Amino acid sequence: MTKEYMDSLESVVDQLTLAAVLEMLERICHKKAENLRIHWQDENSAKLWEKAARQIEQINIDV
């Protein structure tokens, strides 16, 4: 990961909060899973994205 990407992500976290960014990442994972199922019939990859979404959902953020 480049410094430019790190700086960009830090800026987003600063603007929105870490909790909001994690919630968006969870939603993105769910959408990617759905897209893989519907358009690519790739259940294995979809399950991996769903697993990632569940793991993100379990992260408790108090900052």
C-alpha positions as CSV (number, residue, x, y, z in Angstrom):
1,M,0.0,0.0,0.0
2,T,1.4,3.4,-1.0
3,K,1.6,6.4,1.3
4,E,-0.9,8.2,-1.0
5,Y,-3.5,5.5,-0.4
6,M,-2.8,5.5,3.4
7,D,-3.2,9.3,3.5
8,S,-6.4,9.1,1.5
9,L,-7.9,6.5,3.8
10,E,-6.8,8.4,6.9
11,S,-8.5,11.5,5.5
12,V,-11.8,9.5,5.0
13,V,-11.6,8.1,8.5
14,D,-11.0,11.6,9.9
15,Q,-14.0,13.0,8.0
16,L,-16.4,10.2,8.7
17,T,-15.2,8.2,11.8
18,L,-13.7,4.7,11.8
19,A,-17.1,3.2,12.7
20,A,-18.7,4.7,9.6
21,V,-15.9,3.5,7.3
22,L,-16.2,0.0,8.7
23,E,-19.9,0.0,8.2
24,M,-19.4,1.0,4.6
25,L,-16.8,-1.7,4.1
26,E,-19.3,-4.2,5.5
27,R,-21.9,-3.1,3.0
28,I,-19.4,-3.2,0.2
29,C,-18.6,-6.8,1.1
30,H,-22.2,-7.8,1.1
31,K,-22.7,-6.1,-2.3
32,K,-19.7,-7.8,-3.8
33,A,-21.0,-11.2,-2.6
34,E,-24.4,-10.5,-4.1
35,N,-22.8,-9.5,-7.4
36,L,-20.7,-12.6,-7.5
37,R,-23.8,-14.8,-7.0
38,I,-26.0,-13.0,-9.5
39,H,-23.7,-12.2,-12.3
40,W,-20.9,-14.8,-12.0
41,Q,-22.5,-17.7,-10.2
42,D,-19.4,-17.8,-8.0
43,E,-20.7,-19.1,-4.7
44,N,-17.2,-19.8,-3.3
45,S,-16.0,-16.2,-3.7
46,A,-19.3,-14.9,-2.6
47,K,-19.0,-16.8,0.7
48,L,-15.6,-15.3,1.3
49,W,-17.0,-11.8,0.9
50,E,-19.8,-12.6,3.2
51,K,-17.4,-14.0,5.7
52,A,-15.4,-10.7,5.5
53,A,-18.6,-8.7,6.0
54,R,-19.4,-10.7,9.2
55,Q,-16.0,-10.3,10.5
56,I,-16.1,-6.5,10.0
57,E,-19.5,-6.4,11.6
58,Q,-18.1,-8.0,14.8
59,I,-15.5,-5.3,15.2
60,N,-16.5,-2.9,18.1
61,I,-15.1,0.6,17.7
62,D,-15.2,3.1,20.5
63,V,-13.0,5.8,18.9
